[in-house]
Amino acid sequence: MAYQKVNADQRAPGHSQYLDNDDLQATALDLEWDMEKELEEPGFDQFQLNSAENQNLENSEAADLSLDPIQPATSPKGRFQRLQEESDYVTHYTRSAPKSNPCNFCRLLKIFCMAIILFISGILIGYYSHKNCPSNATSSGTLDLQLYQEILKTIEAEDIKKSFRNLVQLYKSEDDTEISKKIKTQWTSLGLEDVQLVNYSVLLNLPGLSPSSVTLSSSGQCFHPNGQPCSEEARKWSSQDLLHSYAAYSANGILEAEVIDVSYGNAEDLKRIKKMKNVTNRIALLKLGKLPLLYKLSLLEKTGFGGVLLYIDPCDLPKTANLSYNTFMVSLNPGGDPSTPGYPSIDGSFRQNRSNLTSLLVQPISASLVAKLISLPKDRTTNGGCSPLELPNNEERIVNMKIQTVTKFETVTNVVGYLKGLTFPDRYVIVGSHHHTAHSYNRQEWASSTAIITAFIRALMLRVKRGWRPDRSIVFCSWGGTAFGNIGSYEWGEDFRKVLQRNVVAYISLHSPVKGNSSLHSVASPSLQQLVAEKNKFNCPRRDQCPKTNISSEQMQDDADYFVNHLGVPTVRFTYEDIKTLEGPSFLSEALFPKHATKIEEMDPFFNLHETITKLSGEVILQIANEPVLPFNALDIALEVQNSLKGYQTNTPQLLALASRLRESAELFQSDEMRPANDPKERAPIRVRMLNDILQDMEKSFIVQHAPPGFYRNILYHLDGKTSQFSILLEAWEHCKSLASNETLEEALSEVLNSINAAQVYFKAGLDVFESVLVGKN
């Protein structure tokens, strides 16, 4: 077979750089050439004849094909499988009998006798072949399901627990470079191919030699960010936590000014405050949450503030989380090495001088320090409820804040390992976790993340050693520099951008898999939501923990950022969280609290939640990497677009009309192209390849050029799971109301309009390509 010939060539000794441009282009060209040549080789004449006849009939019946509106209801087997199971499916693809010409009686009799003999022979052959060999349509799906279960059943909670504890012990004695080397050694020992360490020299913003401080001008009392007095005893009590309570890439200096409570800092809050007070060079008391931090800081900077005291209101946290005295870290870096924005930090790259990314002095502080600044009594519960922290408008507080950080170039290391695919080695499913980076908080969820990805590699390689391989390549990545703005993943993505744009199929995130133990929360691209719903339904260990299907397309604070916003790659992430966290304000996860190993083991003492996340993620990885047709749903994207326009204040006829046409094109594409491709009898390799190329690039049309700071450029993702409208339109509407100008709104509407139009053109072009192929073969 042609596929085998290509794979044999690529297994030549010395070929280890799977992301090499020239090799991949040659591979792709050879693969496509061989796939077409395969149809011309001896033994495929009958296949060509059947294909041509089917295609002739398909074209002749195209005018009679009527498509009923496809409802968004979830189907256990997916929408294209449901279409395939429709009662009239066979009639669309059944060949009609050829017309007979008049002939004499004897000739008719001979033909009739031969037909009877052939008919009886065909029945006997078909009966025995069906008895001894099940049909491809049945056996393929059954065998795949059995294979996935065979791989996943070797994953056990106890193994993940041991790996987690070993990683925690490793952290105590090694830095991040040594941790990367240990991960590489472990992955290599499990049999993973070509595991590499990829290093980048990047600009990090690190704590200064002494902790930041906040001083009350009225009394002269000095406090550290955790609320403790500025004394040697308090500094020794928790020196590391005090140093790491800072905002990376904030401006440095000293500022003495009045503190103004801006609550969550949205446009409406700032509009109200500006009418009451002069905010120029004042210090904003800002709550984290509800909107991206970078967006709120940009509003404060434009308004004229000089500094920010950032905190988390205890009322926004679960009752089980007592973090009143805890300090935390935030990063003001939108992504990647700040000294090389938009291009990789490789040798010879121009380095920009960007020691800070904002003119604001930003300092995270604890809720207990906020209570002291506003002179709040200790007992502030009202009727058993929680009273939010706020500074009275009629009281004035003047403080002196001092921030001192240092910037230096350091090495950030990624661990990247490859499992080469058998049929489509130039198509990648990327699986990402992250590991500890020096100078950041001791957040032990990196150990959970690394233990889970290692457990899946172990289970997968046990099957690979017995001769099996997935159809597509799986690339396992452990990222460095995540706490400073997803630096490792951004630099790697920028380094291999051209290759990744063409070849990445999906990104599966294993970032912070266990944040709580009360609810399974899934984040997925619209095209993958149905696949995730299927896995949630069949794999949820406790029904009470899985109400309905808790799936959304919302922004994630993890290393998937680059792949979603710059490459338009479909993404999936499973996480266990606290219900209170999901119900409260979003973007609280931007705060990096120090978490200890005992805390994670308290949430999941037997590591059953870790095992569930590993198996859920593993089954999604296997299905995307191994299914002949990618399990993506085009129609779900069109439905998501229509839902995002519902309830919007300024729906324009052009937007609604385009969304309607997009849905029509998606319905045609999903029924006309995806349905026959999922029938093994009609699955021509060249058609499957063309179809998959279209499916993997569907989301690229929805990446806009300009988005507010902290907002996703991929407009298919919302700010949180509670809102369904396009985020950039909601922000533009608020901006329009606060500034009495519609220029920003018009720009946002144009961005959305062009994205929907681009997607409509994309699907239509896909349909035209398939139609041209069919006509050309007739």
Disulfide bonds with the S-S distance in Angstrom:
Cys222-Cys230 2.09
Cys315-Cys386 1.87
Cys540-Cys546 1.69
